[in-house]
Amino acid sequence: MRDMLKMIVVITVLAGFSGGLLAAVRNGTKQRIEDQQLAFVKGPAIKSILEGCTNDPVTTRFNLEDDGTVRTFFVGIFDGKPSEVAFEGEGKGFGGNIGVMVGVNPEKDEVVGIGVTTHSETPGLGSRAQTDPKFAAQFKGLSITEPFKVKADGGQIDALAGATVTTRGVCAAVTAAGEIYRKLKPEIRKDVETAGK
């Protein structure tokens, strides 16, 4: 009985120490991981969407809280005026969740571009959502306040050949971004205007 009690105490101490060590490592690397994601995952999509801006939109950003979730918005300054904002939405694709960065002109409520940031889609089929410029170009100029659907579902977006589920996931992500935009529009407009100052 004493041996069993000793073993329970030792396991409890080791588990507590391991948990504390893991928490410390997570906290110590959190900022670095976020910086790496911005530089290599989200950054290229943001810079592609806000191409031609005179600032670095990755560094010109602000956060807003949305029902307990902190969302990051990246501002593009054109001709000395902050006029476009990019932020991320998420939808369910064939292989899992698809993250899509969506650029919006808040004055016109129009999509200025999209870029897939993360996905687990089939290489050569669904993965083309991230690399096919013709696919992404379909979203440009459409209203962010309307839902996005593939043409087979009565919408305006041509599905990628052999990847309709992926296309639906991208449309769902852009629609989710539109819902975020509608909910936070007054705060987004105010913070976009002050971002360039």
PyMOL commands that place a pseudoatom at each C-alpha (Angstrom):
pseudoatom trace, name=CA, resn=MET, resi=1, chain=A, elem=C, hetatm=0, pos=[0.000, 0.000, 0.000]
pseudoatom trace, name=CA, resn=ARG, resi=2, chain=A, elem=C, hetatm=0, pos=[2.847, 2.420, 0.870]
pseudoatom trace, name=CA, resn=ASP, resi=3, chain=A, elem=C, hetatm=0, pos=[4.572, 1.673, -2.437]
pseudoatom trace, name=CA, resn=MET, resi=4, chain=A, elem=C, hetatm=0, pos=[1.387, 2.419, -4.317]
pseudoatom trace, name=CA, resn=LEU, resi=5, chain=A, elem=C, hetatm=0, pos=[0.992, 5.721, -2.440]
pseudoatom trace, name=CA, resn=LYS, resi=6, chain=A, elem=C, hetatm=0, pos=[4.615, 6.657, -3.214]
pseudoatom trace, name=CA, resn=MET, resi=7, chain=A, elem=C, hetatm=0, pos=[4.046, 5.884, -6.894]
pseudoatom trace, name=CA, resn=ILE, resi=8, chain=A, elem=C, hetatm=0, pos=[0.908, 8.064, -6.980]
pseudoatom trace, name=CA, resn=VAL, resi=9, chain=A, elem=C, hetatm=0, pos=[2.792, 10.951, -5.334]
pseudoatom trace, name=CA, resn=VAL, resi=10, chain=A, elem=C, hetatm=0, pos=[5.740, 10.613, -7.763]
pseudoatom trace, name=CA, resn=ILE, resi=11, chain=A, elem=C, hetatm=0, pos=[3.432, 10.463, -10.802]
pseudoatom trace, name=CA, resn=THR, resi=12, chain=A, elem=C, hetatm=0, pos=[1.473, 13.481, -9.544]
pseudoatom trace, name=CA, resn=VAL, resi=13, chain=A, elem=C, hetatm=0, pos=[4.667, 15.503, -9.023]
pseudoatom trace, name=CA, resn=LEU, resi=14, chain=A, elem=C, hetatm=0, pos=[6.020, 14.519, -12.466]
pseudoatom trace, name=CA, resn=ALA, resi=15, chain=A, elem=C, hetatm=0, pos=[2.708, 15.309, -14.154]
pseudoatom trace, name=CA, resn=GLY, resi=16, chain=A, elem=C, hetatm=0, pos=[2.540, 18.705, -12.438]
pseudoatom trace, name=CA, resn=PHE, resi=17, chain=A, elem=C, hetatm=0, pos=[6.139, 19.502, -13.371]
pseudoatom trace, name=CA, resn=SER, resi=18, chain=A, elem=C, hetatm=0, pos=[5.614, 18.379, -16.997]
pseudoatom trace, name=CA, resn=GLY, resi=19, chain=A, elem=C, hetatm=0, pos=[2.417, 20.409, -17.306]
pseudoatom trace, name=CA, resn=GLY, resi=20, chain=A, elem=C, hetatm=0, pos=[4.118, 23.503, -15.903]
pseudoatom trace, name=CA, resn=LEU, resi=21, chain=A, elem=C, hetatm=0, pos=[7.089, 23.037, -18.241]
pseudoatom trace, name=CA, resn=LEU, resi=22, chain=A, elem=C, hetatm=0, pos=[4.821, 22.657, -21.285]
pseudoatom trace, name=CA, resn=ALA, resi=23, chain=A, elem=C, hetatm=0, pos=[2.837, 25.764, -20.304]
pseudoatom trace, name=CA, resn=ALA, resi=24, chain=A, elem=C, hetatm=0, pos=[6.072, 27.746, -19.910]
pseudoatom trace, name=CA, resn=VAL, resi=25, chain=A, elem=C, hetatm=0, pos=[7.351, 26.609, -23.319]
pseudoatom trace, name=CA, resn=ARG, resi=26, chain=A, elem=C, hetatm=0, pos=[4.001, 27.476, -24.934]
pseudoatom trace, name=CA, resn=ASN, resi=27, chain=A, elem=C, hetatm=0, pos=[3.961, 30.949, -23.395]
pseudoatom trace, name=CA, resn=GLY, resi=28, chain=A, elem=C, hetatm=0, pos=[7.606, 31.498, -24.274]
pseudoatom trace, name=CA, resn=THR, resi=29, chain=A, elem=C, hetatm=0, pos=[7.134, 30.607, -27.948]
pseudoatom trace, name=CA, resn=LYS, resi=30, chain=A, elem=C, hetatm=0, pos=[3.629, 32.003, -28.540]
pseudoatom trace, name=CA, resn=GLN, resi=31, chain=A, elem=C, hetatm=0, pos=[4.785, 35.358, -29.927]
pseudoatom trace, name=CA, resn=ARG, resi=32, chain=A, elem=C, hetatm=0, pos=[7.442, 33.771, -32.119]
pseudoatom trace, name=CA, resn=ILE, resi=33, chain=A, elem=C, hetatm=0, pos=[4.934, 31.315, -33.574]
pseudoatom trace, name=CA, resn=GLU, resi=34, chain=A, elem=C, hetatm=0, pos=[2.511, 34.170, -34.292]
pseudoatom trace, name=CA, resn=ASP, resi=35, chain=A, elem=C, hetatm=0, pos=[5.293, 36.161, -35.987]
pseudoatom trace, name=CA, resn=GLN, resi=36, chain=A, elem=C, hetatm=0, pos=[6.236, 33.161, -38.138]
pseudoatom trace, name=CA, resn=GLN, resi=37, chain=A, elem=C, hetatm=0, pos=[2.597, 32.630, -39.168]
pseudoatom trace, name=CA, resn=LEU, resi=38, chain=A, elem=C, hetatm=0, pos=[2.313, 36.280, -40.151]
pseudoatom trace, name=CA, resn=ALA, resi=39, chain=A, elem=C, hetatm=0, pos=[5.556, 36.178, -42.115]
pseudoatom trace, name=CA, resn=PHE, resi=40, chain=A, elem=C, hetatm=0, pos=[5.125, 32.885, -43.957]
pseudoatom trace, name=CA, resn=VAL, resi=41, chain=A, elem=C, hetatm=0, pos=[1.453, 31.839, -43.894]
pseudoatom trace, name=CA, resn=LYS, resi=42, chain=A, elem=C, hetatm=0, pos=[-0.808, 34.877, -43.707]
pseudoatom trace, name=CA, resn=GLY, resi=43, chain=A, elem=C, hetatm=0, pos=[1.651, 37.572, -44.816]
pseudoatom trace, name=CA, resn=PRO, resi=44, chain=A, elem=C, hetatm=0, pos=[1.962, 36.477, -48.455]
pseudoatom trace, name=CA, resn=ALA, resi=45, chain=A, elem=C, hetatm=0, pos=[-1.833, 36.351, -48.846]
pseudoatom trace, name=CA, resn=ILE, resi=46, chain=A, elem=C, hetatm=0, pos=[-2.262, 39.752, -47.174]
pseudoatom trace, name=CA, resn=LYS, resi=47, chain=A, elem=C, hetatm=0, pos=[0.408, 41.385, -49.359]
pseudoatom trace, name=CA, resn=SER, resi=48, chain=A, elem=C, hetatm=0, pos=[-1.052, 39.806, -52.495]
pseudoatom trace, name=CA, resn=ILE, resi=49, chain=A, elem=C, hetatm=0, pos=[-4.582, 41.005, -51.688]
pseudoatom trace, name=CA, resn=LEU, resi=50, chain=A, elem=C, hetatm=0, pos=[-3.469, 44.528, -50.729]
pseudoatom trace, name=CA, resn=GLU, resi=51, chain=A, elem=C, hetatm=0, pos=[-0.948, 44.751, -53.576]
pseudoatom trace, name=CA, resn=GLY, resi=52, chain=A, elem=C, hetatm=0, pos=[0.101, 48.300, -54.389]
pseudoatom trace, name=CA, resn=CYS, resi=53, chain=A, elem=C, hetatm=0, pos=[-0.379, 49.701, -50.908]
pseudoatom trace, name=CA, resn=THR, resi=54, chain=A, elem=C, hetatm=0, pos=[2.327, 52.071, -49.703]
pseudoatom trace, name=CA, resn=ASN, resi=55, chain=A, elem=C, hetatm=0, pos=[2.626, 50.564, -46.221]
pseudoatom trace, name=CA, resn=ASP, resi=56, chain=A, elem=C, hetatm=0, pos=[3.383, 47.132, -44.796]
pseudoatom trace, name=CA, resn=PRO, resi=57, chain=A, elem=C, hetatm=0, pos=[-0.115, 45.849, -44.009]
pseudoatom trace, name=CA, resn=VAL, resi=58, chain=A, elem=C, hetatm=0, pos=[1.274, 43.080, -41.804]
pseudoatom trace, name=CA, resn=THR, resi=59, chain=A, elem=C, hetatm=0, pos=[2.524, 45.701, -39.351]
pseudoatom trace, name=CA, resn=THR, resi=60, chain=A, elem=C, hetatm=0, pos=[-0.384, 48.146, -39.835]
pseudoatom trace, name=CA, resn=ARG, resi=61, chain=A, elem=C, hetatm=0, pos=[-3.006, 46.124, -38.040]
pseudoatom trace, name=CA, resn=PHE, resi=62, chain=A, elem=C, hetatm=0, pos=[-5.527, 46.280, -35.244]
pseudoatom trace, name=CA, resn=ASN, resi=63, chain=A, elem=C, hetatm=0, pos=[-7.503, 43.768, -33.179]
pseudoatom trace, name=CA, resn=LEU, resi=64, chain=A, elem=C, hetatm=0, pos=[-11.217, 43.679, -32.408]
pseudoatom trace, name=CA, resn=GLU, resi=65, chain=A, elem=C, hetatm=0, pos=[-13.091, 41.348, -30.120]
pseudoatom trace, name=CA, resn=ASP, resi=66, chain=A, elem=C, hetatm=0, pos=[-15.936, 39.355, -31.651]
pseudoatom trace, name=CA, resn=ASP, resi=67, chain=A, elem=C, hetatm=0, pos=[-17.963, 37.364, -29.112]
pseudoatom trace, name=CA, resn=GLY, resi=68, chain=A, elem=C, hetatm=0, pos=[-14.885, 36.408, -27.108]
pseudoatom trace, name=CA, resn=THR, resi=69, chain=A, elem=C, hetatm=0, pos=[-12.660, 35.839, -30.156]
pseudoatom trace, name=CA, resn=VAL, resi=70, chain=A, elem=C, hetatm=0, pos=[-9.918, 38.363, -30.924]
pseudoatom trace, name=CA, resn=ARG, resi=71, chain=A, elem=C, hetatm=0, pos=[-9.738, 39.023, -34.664]
pseudoatom trace, name=CA, resn=THR, resi=72, chain=A, elem=C, hetatm=0, pos=[-6.862, 40.756, -36.434]
pseudoatom trace, name=CA, resn=PHE, resi=73, chain=A, elem=C, hetatm=0, pos=[-7.456, 43.223, -39.278]
pseudoatom trace, name=CA, resn=PHE, resi=74, chain=A, elem=C, hetatm=0, pos=[-4.682, 44.335, -41.661]
pseudoatom trace, name=CA, resn=VAL, resi=75, chain=A, elem=C, hetatm=0, pos=[-4.904, 47.796, -43.237]
pseudoatom trace, name=CA, resn=GLY, resi=76, chain=A, elem=C, hetatm=0, pos=[-3.753, 48.807, -46.711]
pseudoatom trace, name=CA, resn=ILE, resi=77, chain=A, elem=C, hetatm=0, pos=[-2.910, 52.464, -47.329]
pseudoatom trace, name=CA, resn=PHE, resi=78, chain=A, elem=C, hetatm=0, pos=[-3.318, 53.689, -50.916]
pseudoatom trace, name=CA, resn=ASP, resi=79, chain=A, elem=C, hetatm=0, pos=[-2.450, 57.236, -52.027]
pseudoatom trace, name=CA, resn=GLY, resi=80, chain=A, elem=C, hetatm=0, pos=[-1.899, 58.210, -48.401]
pseudoatom trace, name=CA, resn=LYS, resi=81, chain=A, elem=C, hetatm=0, pos=[-5.359, 57.030, -47.343]
pseudoatom trace, name=CA, resn=PRO, resi=82, chain=A, elem=C, hetatm=0, pos=[-6.168, 53.838, -45.420]
pseudoatom trace, name=CA, resn=SER, resi=83, chain=A, elem=C, hetatm=0, pos=[-8.819, 52.405, -47.704]
pseudoatom trace, name=CA, resn=GLU, resi=84, chain=A, elem=C, hetatm=0, pos=[-8.721, 48.596, -47.635]
pseudoatom trace, name=CA, resn=VAL, resi=85, chain=A, elem=C, hetatm=0, pos=[-8.688, 45.990, -44.876]
pseudoatom trace, name=CA, resn=ALA, resi=86, chain=A, elem=C, hetatm=0, pos=[-7.942, 42.258, -44.882]
pseudoatom trace, name=CA, resn=PHE, resi=87, chain=A, elem=C, hetatm=0, pos=[-9.022, 39.678, -42.319]
pseudoatom trace, name=CA, resn=GLU, resi=88, chain=A, elem=C, hetatm=0, pos=[-9.524, 35.937, -42.128]
pseudoatom trace, name=CA, resn=GLY, resi=89, chain=A, elem=C, hetatm=0, pos=[-12.608, 33.747, -42.387]
pseudoatom trace, name=CA, resn=GLU, resi=90, chain=A, elem=C, hetatm=0, pos=[-12.842, 29.985, -42.126]
pseudoatom trace, name=CA, resn=GLY, resi=91, chain=A, elem=C, hetatm=0, pos=[-14.931, 27.324, -43.877]
pseudoatom trace, name=CA, resn=LYS, resi=92, chain=A, elem=C, hetatm=0, pos=[-15.116, 23.530, -44.007]
pseudoatom trace, name=CA, resn=GLY, resi=93, chain=A, elem=C, hetatm=0, pos=[-13.470, 21.944, -47.028]
pseudoatom trace, name=CA, resn=PHE, resi=94, chain=A, elem=C, hetatm=0, pos=[-12.940, 18.349, -48.142]
pseudoatom trace, name=CA, resn=GLY, resi=95, chain=A, elem=C, hetatm=0, pos=[-9.874, 17.744, -45.964]
pseudoatom trace, name=CA, resn=GLY, resi=96, chain=A, elem=C, hetatm=0, pos=[-10.712, 20.011, -43.037]
pseudoatom trace, name=CA, resn=ASN, resi=97, chain=A, elem=C, hetatm=0, pos=[-10.966, 23.714, -42.312]
pseudoatom trace, name=CA, resn=ILE, resi=98, chain=A, elem=C, hetatm=0, pos=[-9.878, 26.242, -44.927]
pseudoatom trace, name=CA, resn=GLY, resi=99, chain=A, elem=C, hetatm=0, pos=[-8.560, 29.635, -43.805]
pseudoatom trace, name=CA, resn=VAL, resi=100, chain=A, elem=C, hetatm=0, pos=[-9.156, 32.440, -46.294]
pseudoatom trace, name=CA, resn=MET, resi=101, chain=A, elem=C, hetatm=0, pos=[-7.831, 35.986, -46.017]
pseudoatom trace, name=CA, resn=VAL, resi=102, chain=A, elem=C, hetatm=0, pos=[-10.430, 38.374, -47.453]
pseudoatom trace, name=CA, resn=GLY, resi=103, chain=A, elem=C, hetatm=0, pos=[-9.667, 41.937, -48.523]
pseudoatom trace, name=CA, resn=VAL, resi=104, chain=A, elem=C, hetatm=0, pos=[-12.499, 44.479, -48.380]
pseudoatom trace, name=CA, resn=ASN, resi=105, chain=A, elem=C, hetatm=0, pos=[-13.003, 48.099, -49.381]
pseudoatom trace, name=CA, resn=PRO, resi=106, chain=A, elem=C, hetatm=0, pos=[-15.112, 49.387, -46.443]
pseudoatom trace, name=CA, resn=GLU, resi=107, chain=A, elem=C, hetatm=0, pos=[-16.434, 52.379, -48.409]
pseudoatom trace, name=CA, resn=LYS, resi=108, chain=A, elem=C, hetatm=0, pos=[-17.902, 50.184, -51.160]
pseudoatom trace, name=CA, resn=ASP, resi=109, chain=A, elem=C, hetatm=0, pos=[-18.453, 46.966, -49.144]
pseudoatom trace, name=CA, resn=GLU, resi=110, chain=A, elem=C, hetatm=0, pos=[-16.681, 45.125, -51.978]
pseudoatom trace, name=CA, resn=VAL, resi=111, chain=A, elem=C, hetatm=0, pos=[-14.191, 42.275, -51.952]
pseudoatom trace, name=CA, resn=VAL, resi=112, chain=A, elem=C, hetatm=0, pos=[-10.836, 43.459, -53.308]
pseudoatom trace, name=CA, resn=GLY, resi=113, chain=A, elem=C, hetatm=0, pos=[-9.310, 39.984, -53.244]
pseudoatom trace, name=CA, resn=ILE, resi=114, chain=A, elem=C, hetatm=0, pos=[-8.988, 36.688, -51.419]
pseudoatom trace, name=CA, resn=GLY, resi=115, chain=A, elem=C, hetatm=0, pos=[-6.127, 34.356, -50.577]
pseudoatom trace, name=CA, resn=VAL, resi=116, chain=A, elem=C, hetatm=0, pos=[-6.232, 30.879, -49.052]
pseudoatom trace, name=CA, resn=THR, resi=117, chain=A, elem=C, hetatm=0, pos=[-3.909, 30.793, -46.049]
pseudoatom trace, name=CA, resn=THR, resi=118, chain=A, elem=C, hetatm=0, pos=[-4.372, 27.292, -44.613]
pseudoatom trace, name=CA, resn=HIS, resi=119, chain=A, elem=C, hetatm=0, pos=[-5.928, 24.076, -45.897]
pseudoatom trace, name=CA, resn=SER, resi=120, chain=A, elem=C, hetatm=0, pos=[-5.659, 20.287, -45.899]
pseudoatom trace, name=CA, resn=GLU, resi=121, chain=A, elem=C, hetatm=0, pos=[-7.108, 19.779, -49.357]
pseudoatom trace, name=CA, resn=THR, resi=122, chain=A, elem=C, hetatm=0, pos=[-6.074, 17.158, -51.918]
pseudoatom trace, name=CA, resn=PRO, resi=123, chain=A, elem=C, hetatm=0, pos=[-2.833, 18.089, -53.723]
pseudoatom trace, name=CA, resn=GLY, resi=124, chain=A, elem=C, hetatm=0, pos=[-3.482, 18.922, -57.378]
pseudoatom trace, name=CA, resn=LEU, resi=125, chain=A, elem=C, hetatm=0, pos=[-7.241, 19.253, -56.891]
pseudoatom trace, name=CA, resn=GLY, resi=126, chain=A, elem=C, hetatm=0, pos=[-8.493, 21.222, -53.900]
pseudoatom trace, name=CA, resn=SER, resi=127, chain=A, elem=C, hetatm=0, pos=[-5.063, 22.707, -53.250]
pseudoatom trace, name=CA, resn=ARG, resi=128, chain=A, elem=C, hetatm=0, pos=[-5.522, 24.760, -56.434]
pseudoatom trace, name=CA, resn=ALA, resi=129, chain=A, elem=C, hetatm=0, pos=[-7.800, 27.056, -54.420]
pseudoatom trace, name=CA, resn=GLN, resi=130, chain=A, elem=C, hetatm=0, pos=[-4.583, 28.499, -52.990]
pseudoatom trace, name=CA, resn=THR, resi=131, chain=A, elem=C, hetatm=0, pos=[-2.613, 28.718, -56.230]
pseudoatom trace, name=CA, resn=ASP, resi=132, chain=A, elem=C, hetatm=0, pos=[-5.091, 29.396, -59.066]
pseudoatom trace, name=CA, resn=PRO, resi=133, chain=A, elem=C, hetatm=0, pos=[-5.317, 33.177, -59.665]
pseudoatom trace, name=CA, resn=LYS, resi=134, chain=A, elem=C, hetatm=0, pos=[-8.394, 32.771, -61.920]
pseudoatom trace, name=CA, resn=PHE, resi=135, chain=A, elem=C, hetatm=0, pos=[-10.283, 31.104, -59.095]
pseudoatom trace, name=CA, resn=ALA, resi=136, chain=A, elem=C, hetatm=0, pos=[-9.467, 33.887, -56.615]
pseudoatom trace, name=CA, resn=ALA, resi=137, chain=A, elem=C, hetatm=0, pos=[-10.251, 36.592, -59.202]
pseudoatom trace, name=CA, resn=GLN, resi=138, chain=A, elem=C, hetatm=0, pos=[-13.933, 35.518, -59.284]
pseudoatom trace, name=CA, resn=PHE, resi=139, chain=A, elem=C, hetatm=0, pos=[-14.488, 37.048, -55.838]
pseudoatom trace, name=CA, resn=LYS, resi=140, chain=A, elem=C, hetatm=0, pos=[-13.073, 40.481, -56.704]
pseudoatom trace, name=CA, resn=GLY, resi=141, chain=A, elem=C, hetatm=0, pos=[-15.683, 43.237, -56.925]
pseudoatom trace, name=CA, resn=LEU, resi=142, chain=A, elem=C, hetatm=0, pos=[-18.487, 41.194, -55.331]
pseudoatom trace, name=CA, resn=SER, resi=143, chain=A, elem=C, hetatm=0, pos=[-20.381, 42.527, -52.336]
pseudoatom trace, name=CA, resn=ILE, resi=144, chain=A, elem=C, hetatm=0, pos=[-19.044, 41.266, -49.001]
pseudoatom trace, name=CA, resn=THR, resi=145, chain=A, elem=C, hetatm=0, pos=[-22.526, 41.622, -47.512]
pseudoatom trace, name=CA, resn=GLU, resi=146, chain=A, elem=C, hetatm=0, pos=[-23.998, 38.838, -49.682]
pseudoatom trace, name=CA, resn=PRO, resi=147, chain=A, elem=C, hetatm=0, pos=[-23.455, 35.083, -49.190]
pseudoatom trace, name=CA, resn=PHE, resi=148, chain=A, elem=C, hetatm=0, pos=[-21.044, 33.350, -51.567]
pseudoatom trace, name=CA, resn=LYS, resi=149, chain=A, elem=C, hetatm=0, pos=[-22.009, 30.086, -53.278]
pseudoatom trace, name=CA, resn=VAL, resi=150, chain=A, elem=C, hetatm=0, pos=[-20.852, 27.949, -56.167]
pseudoatom trace, name=CA, resn=LYS, resi=151, chain=A, elem=C, hetatm=0, pos=[-22.903, 28.149, -59.368]
pseudoatom trace, name=CA, resn=ALA, resi=152, chain=A, elem=C, hetatm=0, pos=[-24.186, 24.577, -58.841]
pseudoatom trace, name=CA, resn=ASP, resi=153, chain=A, elem=C, hetatm=0, pos=[-25.828, 25.864, -55.636]
pseudoatom trace, name=CA, resn=GLY, resi=154, chain=A, elem=C, hetatm=0, pos=[-27.295, 28.954, -57.318]
pseudoatom trace, name=CA, resn=GLY, resi=155, chain=A, elem=C, hetatm=0, pos=[-24.346, 31.231, -56.621]
pseudoatom trace, name=CA, resn=GLN, resi=156, chain=A, elem=C, hetatm=0, pos=[-21.828, 33.207, -58.640]
pseudoatom trace, name=CA, resn=ILE, resi=157, chain=A, elem=C, hetatm=0, pos=[-18.556, 31.231, -58.210]
pseudoatom trace, name=CA, resn=ASP, resi=158, chain=A, elem=C, hetatm=0, pos=[-17.306, 28.616, -60.715]
pseudoatom trace, name=CA, resn=ALA, resi=159, chain=A, elem=C, hetatm=0, pos=[-16.144, 25.514, -58.841]
pseudoatom trace, name=CA, resn=LEU, resi=160, chain=A, elem=C, hetatm=0, pos=[-12.636, 24.212, -59.317]
pseudoatom trace, name=CA, resn=ALA, resi=161, chain=A, elem=C, hetatm=0, pos=[-12.786, 21.109, -61.544]
pseudoatom trace, name=CA, resn=GLY, resi=162, chain=A, elem=C, hetatm=0, pos=[-12.842, 18.032, -59.313]
pseudoatom trace, name=CA, resn=ALA, resi=163, chain=A, elem=C, hetatm=0, pos=[-12.924, 20.144, -56.146]
pseudoatom trace, name=CA, resn=THR, resi=164, chain=A, elem=C, hetatm=0, pos=[-16.475, 21.346, -55.624]
pseudoatom trace, name=CA, resn=VAL, resi=165, chain=A, elem=C, hetatm=0, pos=[-16.348, 20.646, -51.880]
pseudoatom trace, name=CA, resn=THR, resi=166, chain=A, elem=C, hetatm=0, pos=[-13.179, 22.738, -51.582]
pseudoatom trace, name=CA, resn=THR, resi=167, chain=A, elem=C, hetatm=0, pos=[-14.826, 25.541, -53.540]
pseudoatom trace, name=CA, resn=ARG, resi=168, chain=A, elem=C, hetatm=0, pos=[-17.814, 25.393, -51.208]
pseudoatom trace, name=CA, resn=GLY, resi=169, chain=A, elem=C, hetatm=0, pos=[-15.392, 25.604, -48.267]
pseudoatom trace, name=CA, resn=VAL, resi=170, chain=A, elem=C, hetatm=0, pos=[-13.756, 28.721, -49.701]
pseudoatom trace, name=CA, resn=CYS, resi=171, chain=A, elem=C, hetatm=0, pos=[-17.183, 30.264, -50.335]
pseudoatom trace, name=CA, resn=ALA, resi=172, chain=A, elem=C, hetatm=0, pos=[-18.174, 29.427, -46.750]
pseudoatom trace, name=CA, resn=ALA, resi=173, chain=A, elem=C, hetatm=0, pos=[-14.987, 31.080, -45.468]
pseudoatom trace, name=CA, resn=VAL, resi=174, chain=A, elem=C, hetatm=0, pos=[-15.642, 34.262, -47.460]
pseudoatom trace, name=CA, resn=THR, resi=175, chain=A, elem=C, hetatm=0, pos=[-19.278, 34.253, -46.296]
pseudoatom trace, name=CA, resn=ALA, resi=176, chain=A, elem=C, hetatm=0, pos=[-18.068, 33.856, -42.681]
pseudoatom trace, name=CA, resn=ALA, resi=177, chain=A, elem=C, hetatm=0, pos=[-15.735, 36.827, -43.214]
pseudoatom trace, name=CA, resn=GLY, resi=178, chain=A, elem=C, hetatm=0, pos=[-18.741, 38.776, -44.518]
pseudoatom trace, name=CA, resn=GLU, resi=179, chain=A, elem=C, hetatm=0, pos=[-20.677, 37.975, -41.355]
pseudoatom trace, name=CA, resn=ILE, resi=180, chain=A, elem=C, hetatm=0, pos=[-17.744, 39.192, -39.239]
pseudoatom trace, name=CA, resn=TYR, resi=181, chain=A, elem=C, hetatm=0, pos=[-17.586, 42.329, -41.381]
pseudoatom trace, name=CA, resn=ARG, resi=182, chain=A, elem=C, hetatm=0, pos=[-21.308, 43.091, -41.027]
pseudoatom trace, name=CA, resn=LYS, resi=183, chain=A, elem=C, hetatm=0, pos=[-21.176, 42.591, -37.265]
pseudoatom trace, name=CA, resn=LEU, resi=184, chain=A, elem=C, hetatm=0, pos=[-18.060, 44.735, -36.707]
pseudoatom trace, name=CA, resn=LYS, resi=185, chain=A, elem=C, hetatm=0, pos=[-18.403, 47.222, -39.585]
pseudoatom trace, name=CA, resn=PRO, resi=186, chain=A, elem=C, hetatm=0, pos=[-18.635, 50.438, -37.492]
pseudoatom trace, name=CA, resn=GLU, resi=187, chain=A, elem=C, hetatm=0, pos=[-15.540, 49.498, -35.469]
pseudoatom trace, name=CA, resn=ILE, resi=188, chain=A, elem=C, hetatm=0, pos=[-13.663, 48.330, -38.582]
pseudoatom trace, name=CA, resn=ARG, resi=189, chain=A, elem=C, hetatm=0, pos=[-14.353, 51.600, -40.443]
pseudoatom trace, name=CA, resn=LYS, resi=190, chain=A, elem=C, hetatm=0, pos=[-13.307, 53.693, -37.443]
pseudoatom trace, name=CA, resn=ASP, resi=191, chain=A, elem=C, hetatm=0, pos=[-10.083, 51.737, -36.877]
pseudoatom trace, name=CA, resn=VAL, resi=192, chain=A, elem=C, hetatm=0, pos=[-9.210, 51.667, -40.613]
pseudoatom trace, name=CA, resn=GLU, resi=193, chain=A, elem=C, hetatm=0, pos=[-9.519, 55.462, -40.745]
pseudoatom trace, name=CA, resn=THR, resi=194, chain=A, elem=C, hetatm=0, pos=[-7.248, 55.931, -37.728]
pseudoatom trace, name=CA, resn=ALA, resi=195, chain=A, elem=C, hetatm=0, pos=[-4.700, 53.300, -38.841]
pseudoatom trace, name=CA, resn=GLY, resi=196, chain=A, elem=C, hetatm=0, pos=[-2.932, 55.605, -41.245]
pseudoatom trace, name=CA, resn=LYS, resi=197, chain=A, elem=C, hetatm=0, pos=[-2.499, 58.421, -38.758]
for i in range(1, 197): cmd.bond("trace and resi %d" % i, "trace and resi %d" % (i + 1))
show_as sticks, trace
zoom trace
